[in-house]
Amino acid sequence: MKKLLIVILFFSTSNARSNKEGLKLKIGNRVAIIPYGNELVIHHNHDEQLIQGELFNVSNNKIFLNNIETNNRFIVLKDSIKAIKTKATTSNLKNFKTGFAIGSVIGFGVGAATTLYSYLEYKELIGIVYGAMIFTPITMTLCGLTGGSFNMIKVNEEIKNTTIFLINDNNWKILPPKPKKNWERRSKKFLNKLPYTLPLLIYWSTMI
């Protein structure tokens, strides 16, 4: 039974990671992710033409779409895109790390200032030791967790409520895909084959 649980958890987390792949847009320190399989409506730069399709793949300067009606694939150049209408997600972990880093810096400043004030007020060396070893680390951690949680929720809501992404130098920019490492390519091949081998894995897990 434990093996079965491990197989199910691994399969579900693998699918969760794959949903974070797709077309990435950036504005400031916020990154929106349009997952593969999402339906897009693309506004062209040079005319009023609207292109609709399902996101299939992304390269450095091209976006590959599937025609929803005919299932034919076609290409849209990134430089020709004026706006994209779609639903997007974001990386909660990355947003949490960004907020945590900012919050930790603020916490360090508060802790250091409080420790210095305590020493100047009471002239006791133990106050500096206590502040440096206990108070400041606790303050950094609490401010980091608060900042991380706040930034994660804030960015997630902003991305969730955005339906049209304007593409230009003053708004969202399309990020090039990161080159995949060898272990990522191998893991992707394994995950693609996993649905076919899942019944065998479940059968193996029940053989106790």
Backbone as numpy.savetxt, mean C-alpha at the origin, in Angstrom:
# Nx Ny Nz CAx CAy CAz Cx Cy Cz
-5.84 -31.35 11.44 -6.68 -30.14 11.44 -5.81 -28.88 11.44
-4.72 -28.92 12.18 -3.81 -27.77 12.23 -3.19 -27.51 10.86
-2.83 -28.60 10.15 -2.25 -28.44 8.82 -3.25 -27.83 7.85
-4.52 -28.23 7.98 -5.56 -27.67 7.12 -5.70 -26.17 7.35
-5.64 -25.75 8.62 -5.74 -24.34 8.95 -4.59 -23.56 8.36
-3.38 -24.14 8.42 -2.19 -23.48 7.88 -2.33 -23.29 6.36
-2.82 -24.31 5.67 -2.99 -24.23 4.21 -3.98 -23.15 3.85
-5.12 -23.09 4.57 -6.15 -22.08 4.29 -5.63 -20.68 4.55
-4.93 -20.49 5.66 -4.38 -19.18 5.99 -3.35 -18.74 4.97
-2.51 -19.66 4.52 -1.48 -19.32 3.54 -2.13 -18.91 2.22
-3.16 -19.65 1.82 -3.83 -19.34 0.57 -4.53 -18.00 0.62
-5.16 -17.68 1.75 -5.87 -16.42 1.87 -4.93 -15.24 1.93
-3.81 -15.35 2.65 -2.84 -14.26 2.73 -2.14 -14.06 1.40
-1.93 -15.14 0.64 -1.30 -15.01 -0.67 -2.20 -14.23 -1.61
-3.50 -14.50 -1.57 -4.44 -13.74 -2.39 -4.49 -12.30 -1.95
-4.39 -12.03 -0.65 -4.42 -10.66 -0.15 -3.23 -9.87 -0.66
-2.06 -10.51 -0.70 -0.88 -9.81 -1.20 -1.02 -9.50 -2.69
-1.61 -10.45 -3.46 -1.72 -10.23 -4.90 -2.68 -9.09 -5.21
-3.64 -8.80 -4.33 -4.58 -7.70 -4.56 -3.91 -6.34 -4.45
-2.71 -6.28 -3.88 -1.99 -5.02 -3.75 -1.13 -4.73 -4.98
-1.21 -5.57 -6.00 -0.46 -5.34 -7.23 -1.36 -4.64 -8.24
-0.76 -3.78 -9.03 -1.54 -3.09 -10.05 -0.89 -1.78 -10.44
-1.73 -0.85 -10.92 -1.26 0.48 -11.33 -1.17 1.37 -10.10
0.01 1.98 -9.90 0.22 2.81 -8.72 0.29 4.28 -9.10
-0.47 5.10 -8.36 -0.50 6.55 -8.55 -0.01 7.21 -7.27
0.70 8.34 -7.42 1.26 9.01 -6.25 1.00 10.50 -6.29
0.64 11.04 -5.12 0.55 12.48 -4.93 1.07 12.77 -3.52
2.12 13.59 -3.43 2.75 13.83 -2.13 3.33 12.54 -1.59
2.95 12.18 -0.36 3.41 10.92 0.23 2.33 9.85 0.22
1.26 10.08 -0.57 0.16 9.13 -0.67 0.27 8.33 -1.96
0.06 7.04 -1.87 0.12 6.16 -3.02 -1.20 5.40 -3.13
-1.86 5.54 -4.27 -3.09 4.80 -4.55 -2.75 3.61 -5.45
-3.36 2.49 -5.17 -3.12 1.27 -5.95 -4.41 0.85 -6.63
-4.38 0.77 -7.95 -5.52 0.27 -8.72 -5.24 -1.20 -9.02
-5.89 -2.12 -8.34 -5.56 -3.56 -8.50 -5.88 -4.06 -9.91
-5.13 -5.08 -10.33 -5.43 -5.74 -11.59 -6.84 -6.31 -11.53
-7.57 -6.16 -12.62 -8.94 -6.63 -12.66 -9.96 -5.54 -12.43
-9.51 -4.36 -11.95 -10.43 -3.24 -11.76 -10.86 -2.64 -13.09
-12.08 -2.16 -13.13 -12.57 -1.49 -14.33 -12.15 -0.03 -14.33
-11.61 0.45 -15.45 -11.11 1.81 -15.57 -11.85 2.56 -16.69
-12.04 3.85 -16.49 -12.47 4.75 -17.55 -11.38 5.80 -17.69
-10.69 5.81 -18.85 -9.53 6.68 -19.05 -9.92 7.85 -19.95
-9.60 9.07 -19.50 -9.82 10.29 -20.28 -8.52 10.62 -21.01
-8.61 10.84 -22.33 -7.43 11.14 -23.13 -7.03 12.61 -22.99
-5.74 12.86 -23.19 -5.21 14.22 -23.12 -5.64 15.07 -24.30
-5.63 14.50 -25.48 -5.76 15.29 -26.71 -7.17 15.34 -27.27
-8.07 14.56 -26.74 -9.46 14.61 -27.21 -10.38 14.22 -26.07
-11.65 14.17 -26.37 -12.66 13.85 -25.35 -13.00 12.37 -25.33
-12.19 11.58 -25.98 -12.46 10.15 -26.05 -12.31 9.48 -24.69
-13.25 8.61 -24.38 -13.20 7.83 -23.14 -12.90 6.38 -23.49
-11.93 5.82 -22.79 -11.55 4.42 -23.01 -11.90 3.63 -21.76
-12.65 2.59 -21.94 -13.09 1.78 -20.81 -12.56 0.36 -20.95
-12.08 -0.19 -19.86 -11.56 -1.55 -19.89 -11.18 -2.03 -18.52
-10.75 -3.27 -18.47 -10.33 -3.91 -17.23 -8.80 -3.95 -17.18
-8.23 -3.45 -16.09 -6.77 -3.39 -15.98 -6.18 -4.80 -16.00
-5.26 -4.99 -16.96 -4.66 -6.31 -17.13 -3.19 -6.35 -16.75
-2.45 -5.32 -17.18 -1.01 -5.29 -16.88 -0.50 -3.86 -17.01
0.73 -3.63 -16.50 1.34 -2.30 -16.53 2.81 -2.44 -16.87
3.32 -1.57 -17.77 4.75 -1.50 -18.05 5.23 -0.09 -17.75
6.45 0.22 -18.11 7.01 1.53 -17.79 6.25 2.69 -18.43
5.76 2.50 -19.65 5.07 3.60 -20.34 3.74 3.20 -20.96
3.24 2.02 -20.63 1.99 1.55 -21.20 1.08 0.92 -20.13
-0.22 1.00 -20.41 -1.22 0.33 -19.58 -1.98 -0.64 -20.49
-2.11 -1.87 -20.05 -2.78 -2.90 -20.84 -4.17 -3.16 -20.25
-5.16 -3.08 -21.13 -6.55 -3.24 -20.71 -7.22 -4.37 -21.48
-8.23 -4.96 -20.84 -9.09 -5.93 -21.48 -10.43 -5.27 -21.81
-10.88 -5.43 -23.03 -12.21 -4.96 -23.38 -13.24 -5.86 -22.69
-14.12 -5.26 -21.91 -15.04 -6.04 -21.09 -16.03 -6.83 -21.95
-16.44 -6.25 -23.09 -17.44 -6.89 -23.93 -16.83 -7.97 -24.84
-15.70 -7.64 -25.47 -15.10 -8.56 -26.44 -13.95 -9.39 -25.86
-13.45 -8.97 -24.69 -12.30 -9.61 -24.03 -11.01 -9.45 -24.83
-11.00 -8.52 -25.81 -9.77 -8.22 -26.55 -8.89 -7.29 -25.73
-7.60 -7.44 -25.86 -6.66 -6.61 -25.11 -6.15 -5.46 -25.98
-5.97 -4.30 -25.35 -5.45 -3.14 -26.07 -4.56 -2.33 -25.13
-3.82 -1.37 -25.73 -2.78 -0.63 -25.01 -3.13 0.85 -24.97
-2.86 1.47 -23.81 -3.00 2.91 -23.66 -1.66 3.47 -23.18
-1.13 4.48 -23.88 0.13 5.09 -23.46 -0.11 5.95 -22.23
0.79 5.86 -21.25 0.64 6.63 -20.01 0.67 8.13 -20.26
1.48 8.57 -21.24 1.62 10.00 -21.51 0.34 10.61 -22.07
-0.56 9.78 -22.58 -1.78 10.29 -23.20 -2.96 10.35 -22.23
-2.72 10.03 -20.96 -3.82 9.94 -19.99 -4.01 11.28 -19.28
-5.23 11.77 -19.30 -5.58 13.01 -18.61 -6.17 12.73 -17.23
-6.96 11.68 -17.13 -7.59 11.32 -15.86 -8.01 9.86 -15.91
-8.13 9.26 -14.73 -8.57 7.87 -14.60 -9.72 7.82 -13.60
-10.83 7.25 -14.04 -11.97 7.06 -13.15 -12.04 5.60 -12.74
-11.89 5.33 -11.46 -11.90 3.95 -10.98 -11.91 3.96 -9.45
-11.93 2.79 -8.88 -11.78 2.63 -7.43 -10.37 2.14 -7.13
-9.78 2.66 -6.07 -8.41 2.30 -5.73 -8.31 1.94 -4.26
-7.20 1.32 -3.93 -6.90 0.99 -2.55 -5.53 1.57 -2.21
-5.01 1.25 -1.05 -3.70 1.76 -0.65 -3.03 0.77 0.29
-1.75 0.98 0.53 -1.00 0.10 1.42 -1.09 0.63 2.85
-1.90 -0.03 3.68 -2.06 0.43 5.07 -0.76 0.35 5.84
0.04 -0.67 5.56 1.30 -0.82 6.28 2.25 0.33 5.98
2.35 0.70 4.71 3.25 1.81 4.34 2.76 3.11 4.94
1.44 3.35 4.91 0.90 4.57 5.51 1.12 4.60 7.01
1.01 3.43 7.65 1.26 3.36 9.09 2.73 3.68 9.40
3.64 3.15 8.58 5.06 3.41 8.80 5.38 4.89 8.66
4.77 5.54 7.65 5.00 6.97 7.45 4.53 7.77 8.64
3.30 7.49 9.10 2.77 8.19 10.27 3.53 7.87 11.54
3.99 6.62 11.65 4.75 6.22 12.83 6.07 6.97 12.90
6.74 7.14 11.75 8.02 7.86 11.73 7.83 9.31 12.16
6.79 9.96 11.63 6.53 11.36 12.00 6.17 11.47 13.46
5.30 10.58 13.93 4.89 10.60 15.33 6.05 10.33 16.28
6.96 9.45 15.88 8.12 9.14 16.73 9.03 10.35 16.88
9.22 11.10 15.79 10.04 12.32 15.86 9.41 13.33 16.81
8.10 13.49 16.70 7.39 14.41 17.61 7.51 13.93 19.05
7.35 12.62 19.25 7.47 12.06 20.59 8.85 12.24 21.17
9.87 12.10 20.32 11.24 12.31 20.79 11.43 13.77 21.22
10.90 14.70 20.44 11.02 16.10 20.80 10.33 16.42 22.11
9.13 15.87 22.30 8.40 16.09 23.55 9.15 15.49 24.73
9.64 14.26 24.55 10.36 13.60 25.63 11.64 14.31 26.00
12.40 14.72 24.98 13.66 15.41 25.24 13.43 16.77 25.89
12.42 17.51 25.44 12.13 18.82 26.02 11.67 18.68 27.47
10.84 17.67 27.74 10.35 17.44 29.10 11.49 17.03 30.03
12.38 16.19 29.52 13.54 15.76 30.32 14.45 16.94 30.64
14.71 17.78 29.63 15.56 18.95 29.86 14.92 19.93 30.85
13.64 20.13 30.71 12.93 21.03 31.62 12.99 20.50 33.06
12.82 19.18 33.20 12.87 18.56 34.54 14.24 18.74 35.17
15.29 18.59 34.37 16.65 18.75 34.92 16.91 20.20 35.31
16.51 21.14 34.47 16.72 22.55 34.79 15.91 22.99 36.00
14.77 22.35 36.22 13.90 22.72 37.33 14.39 22.15 38.65
14.81 20.86 38.63 15.15 20.19 39.89 16.64 19.91 40.07
17.42 20.08 39.02 18.88 19.90 39.08 19.26 18.50 39.57
18.53 17.51 39.15 18.82 16.13 39.56 19.21 15.31 38.34
20.38 14.65 38.43 20.88 13.86 37.31 19.99 12.66 37.03
19.33 12.14 38.06 18.46 10.98 37.88 17.31 11.30 36.92
16.93 12.58 36.88 15.85 12.98 35.98 16.24 12.78 34.52
17.51 13.07 34.18 17.98 12.87 32.80 18.02 11.38 32.47
18.51 10.58 33.43 18.57 9.13 33.20 17.17 8.56 33.01
16.25 8.96 33.88 14.87 8.48 33.78 14.23 8.94 32.46
14.47 10.19 32.11 13.88 10.72 30.88 14.42 10.05 29.64
15.76 9.82 29.61 16.40 9.24 28.43 16.10 7.76 28.28
16.02 7.04 29.42 15.87 5.59 29.38 14.43 5.12 29.40
13.53 5.89 29.99 12.15 5.42 30.18 11.13 6.35 29.54
11.12 7.63 29.97 10.05 8.53 29.54 10.06 8.80 28.03
11.26 9.15 27.50 11.34 9.48 26.08 11.01 8.30 25.17
11.53 7.07 25.42 11.14 5.93 24.58 9.64 5.65 24.62
9.03 5.77 25.81 7.59 5.54 25.92 6.83 6.60 25.12
7.27 7.85 25.24 6.61 8.94 24.50 6.76 8.75 22.99
7.94 8.33 22.55 8.15 8.07 21.12 7.24 6.97 20.62
7.12 5.90 21.41 6.28 4.76 21.00 4.81 5.15 20.92
4.32 5.84 21.94 2.91 6.23 21.97 2.58 7.21 20.84
3.46 8.20 20.65 3.23 9.17 19.57 3.35 8.50 18.20
4.28 7.55 18.08 4.44 6.82 16.82 3.21 5.99 16.49
2.69 5.26 17.48 1.49 4.45 17.25 0.28 5.32 16.92
0.17 6.44 17.62 -0.94 7.36 17.35 -0.83 7.95 15.95
0.38 8.43 15.62 0.59 9.02 14.30 0.41 8.01 13.18
0.89 6.78 13.40 0.75 5.74 12.39 -0.71 5.37 12.14
-1.46 5.21 13.23 -2.87 4.85 13.10 -3.66 5.98 12.43
-3.38 7.21 12.85 -4.10 8.36 12.28 -3.82 8.49 10.80
-2.54 8.39 10.41 -2.18 8.54 9.00 -2.75 7.41 8.16
-2.74 6.19 8.70 -3.28 5.04 7.98 -4.77 5.22 7.69
-5.53 5.63 8.71 -6.97 5.83 8.55 -7.25 7.00 7.61
-6.50 8.09 7.78 -6.71 9.30 6.98 -6.47 9.04 5.49
-5.33 8.44 5.17 -5.00 8.18 3.76 -5.96 7.16 3.16
-6.31 6.15 3.94 -7.23 5.13 3.45 -8.58 5.73 3.08
-9.08 6.65 3.92 -10.36 7.30 3.64 -10.26 8.22 2.42
-9.13 8.93 2.29 -8.95 9.83 1.15 -8.93 9.05 -0.17
-8.18 7.95 -0.19 -8.10 7.14 -1.40 -9.46 6.49 -1.71
-10.10 6.02 -0.65 -11.39 5.35 -0.82 -12.45 6.29 -1.39
-12.41 7.55 -1.00 -13.40 8.53 -1.44 -13.04 9.22 -2.75
-11.87 8.88 -3.31 -11.46 9.45 -4.60 -11.91 8.53 -5.73
-12.67 9.05 -6.66 -13.14 8.25 -7.80 -12.51 8.66 -9.11
-12.04 9.92 -9.21 -11.37 10.40 -10.42 -9.97 10.90 -10.05
-8.97 10.32 -10.67 -7.58 10.69 -10.42 -7.07 11.51 -11.61
-6.86 12.81 -11.37 -6.31 13.68 -12.41 -4.82 13.43 -12.54
-4.36 13.21 -13.78 -2.95 12.87 -14.01 -2.24 14.08 -14.62
-1.42 14.75 -13.83 -0.56 15.83 -14.32 0.47 16.15 -13.25
1.33 17.11 -13.53 2.42 17.42 -12.61 1.94 17.96 -11.27
0.76 18.57 -11.24 0.24 19.16 -10.01 -0.70 18.23 -9.25
-0.98 17.07 -9.82 -1.89 16.13 -9.16 -1.24 14.75 -9.07
-1.96 13.74 -9.45 -1.45 12.38 -9.35 -0.46 12.08 -10.46
0.55 11.31 -10.13 1.54 10.85 -11.11 1.51 9.33 -11.16
1.70 8.80 -12.36 1.74 7.35 -12.53 3.14 6.84 -12.23
3.24 5.91 -11.30 4.54 5.36 -10.92 4.90 4.20 -11.84
6.18 4.09 -12.21 6.61 2.92 -12.99 6.60 1.68 -12.11
6.32 0.52 -12.68 6.32 -0.71 -11.85 7.73 -1.05 -11.41
7.84 -1.57 -10.21 9.15 -1.99 -9.71 9.55 -3.31 -10.37
10.82 -3.42 -10.77 11.27 -4.70 -11.35 11.19 -5.81 -10.31
10.65 -6.92 -10.74 10.47 -8.03 -9.80 11.77 -8.82 -9.64
12.02 -9.24 -8.42 13.19 -10.04 -8.13 12.90 -11.51 -8.48
13.97 -12.30 -8.51 13.82 -13.70 -8.90 12.87 -14.45 -7.97
13.00 -14.19 -6.66 12.14 -14.90 -5.72 10.68 -14.48 -5.86
10.45 -13.24 -6.30 9.08 -12.78 -6.53 8.48 -13.46 -7.75
9.30 -13.63 -8.80 8.81 -14.31 -10.00 8.46 -15.76 -9.67
9.34 -16.41 -8.89 9.08 -17.81 -8.54 7.85 -17.95 -7.67
7.70 -17.03 -6.71 6.53 -17.10 -5.83 5.24 -16.84 -6.61
5.30 -15.93 -7.62 4.12 -15.66 -8.43 3.73 -16.88 -9.25
4.73 -17.58 -9.81 4.44 -18.80 -10.55 3.80 -19.84 -9.64
4.33 -19.92 -8.40 3.78 -20.88 -7.45 2.35 -20.54 -7.09
2.06 -19.23 -6.87 0.71 -18.80 -6.51 -0.27 -19.02 -7.65
0.21 -18.88 -8.90 -0.66 -19.13 -10.05 -1.05 -20.60 -10.16
-0.14 -21.48 -9.72 -0.42 -22.91 -9.77 -1.14 -23.41 -8.53
-1.17 -22.58 -7.48 -1.71 -23.00 -6.20 -3.18 -23.44 -6.27
-4.07 -22.71 -7.00 -5.47 -23.14 -7.03 -5.65 -24.56 -7.56
-4.75 -25.01 -8.47 -4.87 -26.35 -9.03 -4.37 -27.41 -8.04
-3.44 -27.01 -7.17 -2.88 -27.97 -6.22 -3.54 -27.89 -4.85
-4.45 -26.91 -4.67 -5.08 -26.74 -3.37 -5.84 -27.98 -2.90
-6.63 -28.66 -3.77 -7.31 -29.88 -3.30 -6.35 -30.94 -2.78
-5.20 -31.08 -3.46 -4.21 -32.06 -3.00 -3.63 -31.66 -1.65
-3.40 -30.34 -1.47 -2.86 -29.87 -0.20 -3.85 -30.10 0.93
-5.14 -29.85 0.65 -6.15 -30.08 1.68 -6.24 -31.57 2.03
-6.18 -32.42 0.99 -6.22 -33.86 1.23 -5.01 -34.31 2.06
-3.83 -33.76 1.73 -2.62 -34.09 2.48 -2.72 -33.65 3.94
-3.33 -32.45 4.15 -3.42 -31.91 5.50 -4.35 -32.73 6.39
-5.32 -33.43 5.77 -6.25 -34.23 6.57 -5.71 -35.61 6.87
-4.61 -35.99 6.22 -4.03 -37.31 6.45 -3.14 -37.30 7.68
-3.74 -37.31 8.83 -3.00 -37.30 10.10 -3.20 -38.62 10.83
